Amino acid sequence: MLSYALWASVGALGYTVAATVELPYVIERPGPVFDVQEKIEPAPPNKHGAIYMTTVITSNGRLVSIVPAMIDPRADVVPRAAVRPANMSPEQYARVTTRMMDESKIAAQVVGLRAAGYNVQLEGQGAEVQEVQAGSRATGLLMPGDVIIGAAGEPVKASSDVIAIVRRYRPGDMLPLVILREGIRRELAIPLGAATDDPSRPRVGVVILTHTLDVDFPLDVKITTSDVGGSSAGLAFALGVYQAASGTDLTEGHRVAISGALTPDGKVDPVAGVKFKVWAAESAGAELFIVPDANRAEAETAATRLRVVGVATFDDALKAIRTFTAR
């Protein structure tokens, strides 16, 4: 009896440790989808079908949850540093992703309203460095709090300006920057690295957000969200804003799922976790999935029932929906 009690207590202790000890990994799975028509205020007057924003659920890896995830065909176990910079706390990361979501909403309002015929004035004061990522060639050159106000001889008003300029370069090139550090103007050059998922695509290796963004909206259209961070819903939001402001019925009863970050000038940037978003969209009954061109191949590989279209701009996305609904 004593021996049985001892082993029972050891077994209970082992389960407790497995259930509570966190490992340096996260588990990714398909997340819920949300119809952005329900997130726009005032609501679109002609809303049928659905315009889905798609999400990915990430959870901390524990011994008790990692093993089932490793054999789950619709889950991935990835190093935590691949999702959250190693030197960024969960609280800091949550604040950054919330600001990214806020910035994506502003870009969506700007693009959606302009497409509906409104004049929208937008002005930023640079791109603020939030974090220098581990392994970045900018380590020791850029610091959190630096505000990039110029790149390659051009003024930088928003984070999207830096992204657009970097696209013109190649990995290994030097990118000239003008920054403000504690109010002091500095000039430096940053060696560009390569994106982990595409060695031909250059990256600075920093997290940046627009510094002091000021927008004059001629029409009061709000986007309401909670418990969702990041910038990958920008394109979906913009389509919802356009539909609300223009009074059109974009989907004509069809269910369209979307993932894509959006710049204020209407360009669509790549996103992460596309295969999980495809699976979530299919579970929700979506018929069409719109993704950035750079993510199209991954989406097509994951899709089993829906049609995938890659886009480079907001206008491309509008055309893709209209072409699909006109069949």
C-alpha positions as CSV (number, residue, x, y, z in Angstrom):
1,M,0.0,0.0,0.0
2,L,2.8,2.4,0.9
3,S,4.6,1.6,-2.4
4,Y,1.4,2.3,-4.4
5,A,0.8,5.6,-2.6
6,L,4.4,6.6,-3.3
7,W,4.1,5.9,-7.0
8,A,0.8,7.6,-7.1
9,S,2.2,10.7,-5.6
10,V,5.2,10.7,-7.9
11,G,2.8,10.3,-10.9
12,A,0.7,13.2,-9.7
13,L,3.8,15.3,-9.3
14,G,5.0,14.4,-12.8
15,Y,1.7,15.5,-14.3
16,T,1.7,18.7,-12.4
17,V,5.2,19.5,-13.7
18,A,4.2,18.6,-17.2
19,A,1.1,20.8,-17.0
20,T,2.8,23.9,-15.6
21,V,6.4,24.0,-16.8
22,E,6.7,26.2,-19.9
23,L,9.2,25.4,-22.6
24,P,10.7,27.9,-25.1
25,Y,8.2,27.0,-27.7
26,V,4.7,28.0,-28.8
27,I,1.9,26.0,-30.4
28,E,0.1,27.5,-33.4
29,R,-3.3,26.4,-34.5
30,P,-6.2,27.8,-36.7
31,G,-8.0,30.6,-34.9
32,P,-11.5,32.0,-35.1
33,V,-12.7,34.0,-38.1
34,F,-14.7,37.2,-37.7
35,D,-17.0,38.9,-40.2
36,V,-15.6,42.5,-40.4
37,Q,-19.1,43.6,-41.5
38,E,-19.9,43.2,-37.8
39,K,-16.9,45.2,-36.7
40,I,-17.6,48.4,-38.7
41,E,-19.6,51.2,-37.2
42,P,-21.8,52.4,-38.7
43,A,-22.6,49.0,-40.2
44,P,-22.5,48.6,-44.0
45,P,-26.1,49.3,-45.3
46,N,-25.8,46.4,-47.8
47,K,-24.2,43.4,-46.1
48,H,-24.8,39.9,-47.2
49,G,-22.5,36.9,-47.2
50,A,-19.3,37.5,-45.2
51,I,-15.9,39.3,-45.3
52,Y,-13.9,37.2,-42.9
53,M,-10.7,38.3,-41.2
54,T,-8.7,35.2,-40.2
55,T,-6.6,34.6,-37.1
56,V,-4.0,32.2,-35.7
57,I,-4.1,31.0,-32.1
58,T,-0.8,30.7,-30.3
59,S,-0.4,29.2,-26.9
60,N,2.6,28.6,-24.6
61,G,4.3,25.3,-25.0
62,R,4.1,23.0,-22.0
63,L,5.2,19.4,-21.7
64,V,1.6,18.2,-21.4
65,S,0.5,20.1,-24.6
66,I,3.5,19.9,-26.9
67,V,3.5,16.2,-27.5
68,P,-0.2,16.1,-28.7
69,A,0.5,19.2,-30.8
70,M,3.5,17.5,-32.5
71,I,1.3,14.8,-33.9
72,D,-1.6,17.1,-34.7
73,P,-1.6,17.7,-38.5
74,R,-3.2,21.1,-38.0
75,A,-0.8,22.4,-35.3
76,D,2.8,23.5,-35.4
77,V,5.4,23.7,-32.5
78,V,7.8,26.5,-33.2
79,P,10.5,28.3,-31.1
80,R,9.1,31.1,-29.1
81,A,11.7,33.5,-30.6
82,A,10.2,32.9,-34.0
83,V,6.9,34.5,-32.8
84,R,8.1,36.9,-30.1
85,P,11.5,38.6,-30.1
86,A,13.7,36.9,-27.5
87,N,14.4,40.1,-25.5
88,M,10.8,41.3,-25.5
89,S,8.5,40.4,-22.5
90,P,5.0,39.1,-23.0
91,E,3.7,42.5,-21.8
92,Q,5.9,44.5,-24.3
93,Y,4.9,42.1,-27.1
94,A,1.2,42.6,-26.3
95,R,1.6,46.4,-26.4
96,V,3.4,46.2,-29.7
97,T,0.8,43.9,-31.4
98,T,-2.0,46.1,-30.1
99,R,-0.3,49.2,-31.6
100,M,0.2,47.3,-34.8
101,M,-3.6,46.5,-34.9
102,D,-4.4,50.2,-34.2
103,E,-2.1,51.2,-37.1
104,S,-3.6,48.7,-39.4
105,K,-7.1,50.1,-38.6
106,I,-6.0,53.6,-39.5
107,A,-4.5,52.3,-42.8
108,A,-7.7,50.5,-43.5
109,Q,-9.8,53.6,-42.9
110,V,-7.5,55.7,-45.1
111,V,-7.5,53.2,-48.0
112,G,-11.2,52.2,-47.7
113,L,-12.4,55.8,-47.6
114,R,-10.2,57.0,-50.4
115,A,-11.5,54.1,-52.6
116,A,-15.0,55.2,-51.8
117,G,-14.2,58.7,-53.1
118,Y,-13.3,60.6,-49.9
119,N,-10.2,62.8,-49.5
120,V,-8.2,61.6,-46.5
121,Q,-5.1,63.5,-45.2
122,L,-2.6,61.4,-43.3
123,E,0.7,62.6,-41.7
124,G,3.2,60.8,-39.5
125,Q,6.5,61.9,-37.9
126,G,8.7,58.9,-38.7
127,A,9.0,55.2,-37.9
128,E,9.8,54.4,-34.3
129,V,11.9,51.4,-33.5
130,Q,10.1,49.1,-31.0
131,E,12.6,46.3,-30.8
132,V,15.8,45.1,-32.5
133,Q,15.3,41.4,-33.3
134,A,17.8,38.7,-32.3
135,G,20.3,38.1,-35.1
136,S,19.5,41.4,-36.8
137,R,22.4,43.1,-38.5
138,A,21.1,46.3,-37.0
139,T,22.1,45.2,-33.5
140,G,24.3,47.9,-32.0
141,L,23.3,50.4,-34.7
142,L,19.6,50.9,-34.0
143,M,18.0,51.0,-30.6
144,P,14.4,50.9,-29.3
145,G,13.1,54.5,-29.2
146,D,15.0,55.6,-32.3
147,V,12.8,57.4,-34.8
148,I,13.7,56.9,-38.4
149,I,13.0,60.1,-40.3
150,G,14.8,59.4,-43.5
151,A,15.9,56.4,-45.6
152,A,17.9,56.3,-48.8
153,G,17.7,60.0,-49.1
154,E,13.9,60.2,-48.8
155,P,11.8,61.4,-45.9
156,V,10.1,58.9,-43.8
157,K,6.6,59.8,-42.4
158,A,5.3,56.4,-41.5
159,S,6.6,52.8,-41.0
160,S,5.2,51.8,-44.4
161,D,7.7,54.3,-46.0
162,V,10.6,52.3,-44.6
163,I,9.1,49.0,-45.8
164,A,8.6,50.4,-49.3
165,I,12.2,51.6,-49.5
166,V,13.7,48.4,-48.2
167,R,11.9,46.5,-50.9
168,R,14.1,48.2,-53.5
169,Y,17.3,46.7,-52.0
170,R,18.8,43.3,-51.8
171,P,20.1,41.3,-48.8
172,G,23.7,42.5,-48.0
173,D,23.1,46.0,-49.3
174,M,23.7,49.0,-47.0
175,L,20.6,51.1,-46.2
176,P,21.4,54.8,-45.3
177,L,19.2,56.1,-42.5
178,V,18.6,59.3,-40.7
179,I,17.3,58.9,-37.2
180,L,16.4,60.9,-34.1
181,R,17.9,59.5,-30.9
182,E,16.8,61.3,-27.8
183,G,16.1,64.3,-30.0
184,I,19.6,64.3,-31.6
185,R,19.8,63.8,-35.4
186,R,22.2,61.0,-36.5
187,E,23.1,59.5,-39.9
188,L,24.1,55.8,-40.2
189,A,24.0,52.9,-42.6
190,I,22.4,49.6,-41.8
191,P,23.5,46.3,-43.5
192,L,20.4,44.4,-44.6
193,G,19.8,40.8,-43.8
194,A,17.6,38.2,-45.5
195,A,14.1,37.1,-44.5
196,T,14.0,33.6,-43.0
197,D,11.2,32.5,-45.3
198,D,12.6,34.0,-48.4
199,P,16.4,34.5,-48.7
200,S,15.9,36.9,-51.7
201,R,13.8,39.3,-49.6
202,P,15.8,42.0,-47.6
203,R,15.0,42.7,-44.0
204,V,16.2,45.3,-41.4
205,G,15.4,43.0,-38.5
206,V,13.6,45.6,-36.4
207,V,10.0,46.1,-35.2
208,I,8.8,49.5,-36.3
209,L,5.6,51.5,-35.9
210,T,4.6,54.9,-37.1
211,H,5.6,57.7,-34.7
212,T,2.8,60.2,-33.8
213,L,0.3,59.4,-36.6
214,D,-2.2,62.2,-37.4
215,V,-5.2,61.6,-39.7
216,D,-8.0,63.8,-40.8
217,F,-11.0,61.6,-41.5
218,P,-13.9,63.2,-43.5
219,L,-16.3,60.4,-42.4
220,D,-16.5,58.8,-39.0
221,V,-16.1,55.1,-39.6
222,K,-14.9,53.0,-36.6
223,I,-13.5,49.5,-36.5
224,T,-14.1,47.7,-33.2
225,T,-12.0,44.7,-32.1
226,S,-10.9,43.0,-28.9
227,D,-8.3,40.4,-28.0
228,V,-6.8,40.4,-31.5
229,G,-3.3,41.9,-32.3
230,G,-1.1,42.4,-35.2
231,S,-1.5,43.9,-38.7
232,S,-2.7,41.0,-40.9
233,A,-6.4,42.1,-40.8
234,G,-5.7,45.5,-42.5
235,L,-6.9,44.4,-46.0
236,A,-10.1,42.8,-44.6
237,F,-10.8,46.0,-42.6
238,A,-10.3,48.2,-45.6
239,L,-12.7,46.2,-47.7
240,G,-15.3,46.5,-44.9
241,V,-14.8,50.2,-44.6
242,Y,-15.1,50.6,-48.3
243,Q,-18.3,48.7,-48.4
244,A,-19.7,50.8,-45.5
245,A,-18.7,54.1,-47.0
246,S,-19.7,53.4,-50.6
247,G,-22.9,51.6,-49.8
248,T,-22.0,48.7,-52.1
249,D,-22.6,45.0,-51.6
250,L,-19.2,43.5,-52.2
251,T,-19.8,39.8,-51.6
252,E,-23.4,39.5,-53.1
253,G,-24.0,36.7,-50.6
254,H,-20.7,34.9,-50.9
255,R,-18.3,34.2,-48.1
256,V,-14.8,35.7,-48.7
257,A,-11.9,35.2,-46.3
258,I,-8.9,37.6,-46.3
259,S,-5.5,37.9,-44.8
260,G,-3.0,40.7,-45.6
261,A,-1.3,43.6,-44.0
262,L,-2.0,47.0,-45.7
263,T,-0.1,50.2,-46.1
264,P,-1.8,53.6,-46.2
265,D,-1.1,53.8,-50.0
266,G,-3.0,50.6,-50.6
267,K,-0.1,48.1,-51.0
268,V,-0.6,44.6,-49.5
269,D,2.3,43.1,-47.4
270,P,2.9,39.4,-46.5
271,V,1.6,37.9,-43.3
272,A,2.4,34.8,-41.2
273,G,0.4,31.7,-40.4
274,V,-1.3,31.5,-43.8
275,K,-2.0,27.8,-43.8
276,F,-3.8,28.0,-40.4
277,K,-5.9,30.9,-41.7
278,V,-6.8,28.8,-44.8
279,W,-8.0,25.9,-42.6
280,A,-10.0,28.3,-40.4
281,A,-11.6,29.9,-43.5
282,E,-12.5,26.5,-44.9
283,S,-14.1,25.5,-41.6
284,A,-16.2,28.7,-41.7
285,G,-17.4,27.9,-45.2
286,A,-15.5,30.5,-47.1
287,E,-15.5,30.1,-50.9
288,L,-12.7,32.6,-51.8
289,F,-9.4,33.3,-49.9
290,I,-7.5,36.5,-50.7
291,V,-3.8,36.7,-49.7
292,P,-0.7,38.7,-50.4
293,D,1.0,37.5,-53.6
294,A,4.0,36.4,-51.5
295,N,1.7,34.0,-49.5
296,R,-0.3,32.6,-52.4
297,A,1.7,29.4,-52.9
298,E,1.4,28.5,-49.2
299,A,-2.3,29.2,-49.3
300,E,-2.8,27.1,-52.4
301,T,-1.0,24.2,-50.8
302,A,-3.1,24.3,-47.7
303,A,-6.5,24.8,-49.5
304,T,-8.7,21.8,-50.2
305,R,-12.1,23.4,-51.1
306,L,-11.8,27.2,-51.5
307,R,-10.3,29.3,-54.3
308,V,-7.1,31.2,-53.6
309,V,-6.2,34.6,-55.2
310,G,-3.0,36.5,-54.6
311,V,-3.0,40.3,-54.6
312,A,-0.5,43.1,-54.4
313,T,-2.9,46.0,-53.8
314,F,-6.3,46.9,-52.3
315,D,-7.5,47.5,-55.9
316,D,-6.4,44.0,-56.8
317,A,-8.5,42.6,-53.9
318,L,-11.6,44.6,-55.0
319,K,-11.2,43.2,-58.5
320,A,-10.7,39.7,-57.3
321,I,-14.0,39.8,-55.3
322,R,-15.9,41.4,-58.2
323,T,-14.6,38.8,-60.6
324,F,-15.5,36.0,-58.3
325,T,-19.1,37.2,-57.6
326,A,-19.7,37.9,-61.3
327,R,-19.2,34.2,-62.3
